Amino acid sequence: MALILGLDIATTTGWAIYDTDKTPSAIVSGSFRLQGATPFERVRYMRSHLPRLIKEHRPSFAAIEAPMEIAPRFTRAKKDMLGEQEQETTINSKTIAVLNRYAGAAEMAVMGNNIPCVEVAARTWQTIIPKHIKGKPKQRAKAFCDMHRIVSPNMDSRDACIIAMWAAGHCQELKLMRRTGRAA
């Protein structure tokens, strides 16, 4: 048996607890919004709130969505001074930096409670969603959770559910821990 904590880190952080002795429909999940006016205050909130959640559920392993390492490019259309349409590419590096701070705070909260954990990229955990489920990532995650009868309140907690399910079936570190008898 393993109780796996899945975390989807963002300003609204999704969490899920998956008891591998039960069906996915028994996953318990939710989310919490980081409180505070500045990233520093929101990190402080993460560091005080997440340990309480960990103490309540007592997971034996955690899988945390890895923050992005490179800033994505967003293309938007805008009009120049003559009213002609042009494409503008922007990079929002501030968002990436702030999300990395939140992820670091979550990782320290988990590791500070001596819970073995891994980071998993979104493109990795999303591979457990069957290819026949079409749509944008959030739509696919909802359909996947619906398929497993997972009741989850929002998109952040649904992602956390899938992260926990990925860890249960695909995480090499967890498999190794089970093999060596270090996982509950």
C-alpha positions as CSV (number, residue, x, y, z in Angstrom):
1,M,0.0,0.0,0.0
2,A,1.1,3.5,-0.7
3,L,-0.5,6.8,-0.1
4,I,0.6,9.1,-2.9
5,L,0.4,12.9,-2.7
6,G,0.0,14.5,-6.2
7,L,0.6,18.2,-6.4
8,D,-0.1,20.7,-9.2
9,I,1.7,23.8,-8.1
10,A,0.3,27.2,-9.1
11,T,-1.3,30.2,-7.4
12,T,-4.2,27.8,-7.0
13,T,-2.5,24.6,-6.0
14,G,-4.2,21.3,-6.7
15,W,-3.6,18.3,-4.4
16,A,-4.7,14.7,-4.4
17,I,-4.2,11.7,-2.2
18,Y,-4.2,8.3,-3.9
19,D,-4.4,5.1,-1.8
20,T,-3.1,2.5,-4.2
21,D,-5.0,-0.2,-2.4
22,K,-8.3,1.5,-3.6
23,T,-9.7,2.3,-7.0
24,P,-8.9,5.7,-8.5
25,S,-12.5,6.8,-7.8
26,A,-11.5,6.8,-4.1
27,I,-8.9,9.6,-4.7
28,V,-9.4,12.5,-2.3
29,S,-8.5,15.8,-3.8
30,G,-8.9,19.6,-3.5
31,S,-7.1,22.8,-4.0
32,F,-6.0,25.8,-2.0
33,R,-5.3,29.4,-3.2
34,L,-2.0,30.8,-2.1
35,Q,-2.8,33.9,0.1
36,G,-0.8,37.1,0.1
37,A,-0.2,40.2,-1.9
38,T,3.4,39.3,-3.0
39,P,5.1,36.1,-4.1
40,F,7.0,36.1,-0.8
41,E,3.8,36.1,1.2
42,R,2.3,33.4,-1.0
43,V,5.5,31.2,-0.5
44,R,5.1,31.7,3.2
45,Y,1.5,30.6,2.9
46,M,2.5,27.5,1.0
47,R,5.1,26.6,3.7
48,S,2.5,26.9,6.5
49,H,-0.5,25.3,4.7
50,L,1.0,22.4,2.9
51,P,2.6,20.7,6.0
52,R,-0.9,20.7,7.6
53,L,-2.3,18.9,4.6
54,I,0.6,16.4,4.8
55,K,0.1,15.8,8.5
56,E,-3.6,15.2,7.9
57,H,-3.2,12.7,5.2
58,R,0.3,11.2,5.9
59,P,1.4,10.3,2.4
60,S,4.3,7.9,2.0
61,F,5.4,9.4,-1.4
62,A,4.8,12.6,-3.4
63,A,4.9,13.5,-7.1
64,I,5.1,17.2,-7.8
65,E,4.6,18.8,-11.2
66,A,7.9,20.3,-12.3
67,P,7.8,24.0,-13.0
68,M,8.6,25.1,-16.6
69,E,12.3,25.6,-17.2
70,I,12.0,27.8,-20.2
71,A,9.6,30.7,-20.7
72,P,7.0,29.8,-23.3
73,R,6.3,32.2,-26.1
74,F,2.9,33.7,-26.5
75,T,1.9,35.1,-29.8
76,R,-0.8,37.8,-30.0
77,A,-2.1,40.0,-32.8
78,K,-1.9,43.7,-32.5
79,K,-2.3,46.7,-34.8
80,D,0.5,48.9,-35.7
81,M,0.3,52.7,-36.0
82,L,-1.2,52.4,-39.5
83,G,-3.9,50.0,-38.3
84,E,-2.3,47.0,-40.0
85,Q,-2.3,43.6,-38.2
86,E,1.1,42.3,-36.9
87,Q,2.1,39.4,-34.8
88,E,3.9,40.1,-31.5
89,T,5.7,37.5,-29.5
90,T,6.1,37.9,-25.8
91,I,7.8,35.9,-23.1
92,N,6.4,36.0,-19.6
93,S,9.5,35.1,-17.6
94,K,8.1,36.7,-14.4
95,T,5.4,34.1,-14.2
96,I,8.0,31.3,-14.6
97,A,10.1,32.7,-11.9
98,V,7.2,33.0,-9.4
99,L,6.0,29.5,-10.2
100,N,9.5,28.2,-9.5
101,R,9.4,29.9,-6.1
102,Y,6.1,28.2,-5.3
103,A,7.4,24.8,-6.5
104,G,10.5,25.2,-4.3
105,A,8.4,26.0,-1.2
106,A,6.2,22.9,-1.9
107,E,9.2,20.7,-2.4
108,M,10.7,21.9,0.9
109,A,7.4,21.3,2.7
110,V,7.3,17.7,1.4
111,M,11.0,16.9,2.0
112,G,10.9,18.7,5.3
113,N,8.4,16.0,6.4
114,N,10.8,13.3,5.2
115,I,8.5,12.2,2.3
116,P,10.3,10.8,-0.7
117,C,9.3,12.8,-3.8
118,V,9.9,13.3,-7.5
119,E,9.2,16.1,-9.9
120,V,7.4,15.2,-13.0
121,A,7.0,17.3,-16.2
122,A,3.4,17.9,-17.4
123,R,4.3,16.3,-20.8
124,T,5.3,13.2,-18.8
125,W,2.3,12.7,-16.5
126,Q,-0.2,13.6,-19.3
127,T,1.0,10.5,-21.2
128,I,-1.3,8.3,-19.1
129,I,-4.3,10.0,-20.6
130,P,-5.3,7.7,-23.5
131,K,-4.8,9.2,-27.0
132,H,-8.5,8.6,-27.9
133,I,-9.4,11.4,-25.4
134,K,-9.2,14.5,-27.5
135,G,-9.1,18.2,-26.7
136,K,-7.0,20.7,-24.9
137,P,-5.0,19.4,-21.8
138,K,-7.5,20.6,-19.2
139,Q,-10.4,19.0,-21.2
140,R,-8.5,15.8,-21.6
141,A,-7.8,15.7,-17.8
142,K,-11.5,16.2,-17.0
143,A,-12.5,13.4,-19.4
144,F,-9.9,11.1,-17.9
145,C,-11.0,11.8,-14.4
146,D,-14.7,11.3,-15.4
147,M,-13.7,8.0,-17.0
148,H,-12.3,6.8,-13.7
149,R,-15.2,8.3,-11.7
150,I,-12.9,10.6,-9.8
151,V,-14.8,13.4,-8.1
152,S,-12.5,16.4,-8.1
153,P,-13.7,20.0,-7.6
154,N,-11.6,21.8,-10.3
155,M,-9.0,21.6,-13.0
156,D,-6.1,22.0,-10.6
157,S,-7.1,19.1,-8.4
158,R,-7.9,17.0,-11.4
159,D,-4.3,17.5,-12.6
160,A,-3.1,16.5,-9.1
161,C,-5.2,13.3,-9.3
162,I,-3.5,12.4,-12.6
163,I,-0.1,13.2,-11.3
164,A,-0.7,10.8,-8.3
165,M,-2.0,8.1,-10.7
166,W,1.1,8.5,-12.9
167,A,3.3,8.1,-9.9
168,A,1.5,4.9,-8.8
169,G,2.0,3.2,-12.2
170,H,4.9,4.8,-13.9
171,C,7.3,6.4,-11.4
172,Q,10.6,4.5,-11.4
173,E,11.7,5.9,-8.0
174,L,8.5,4.6,-6.4
175,K,8.9,1.2,-8.1
176,L,12.5,1.0,-6.8
177,M,11.4,1.9,-3.3
178,R,8.7,-0.8,-3.3
179,R,11.2,-3.4,-4.6
180,T,13.7,-2.6,-1.8
181,G,10.9,-2.4,0.8
182,R,11.4,1.3,1.5
183,A,7.8,2.3,0.4
184,A,4.8,1.7,2.6
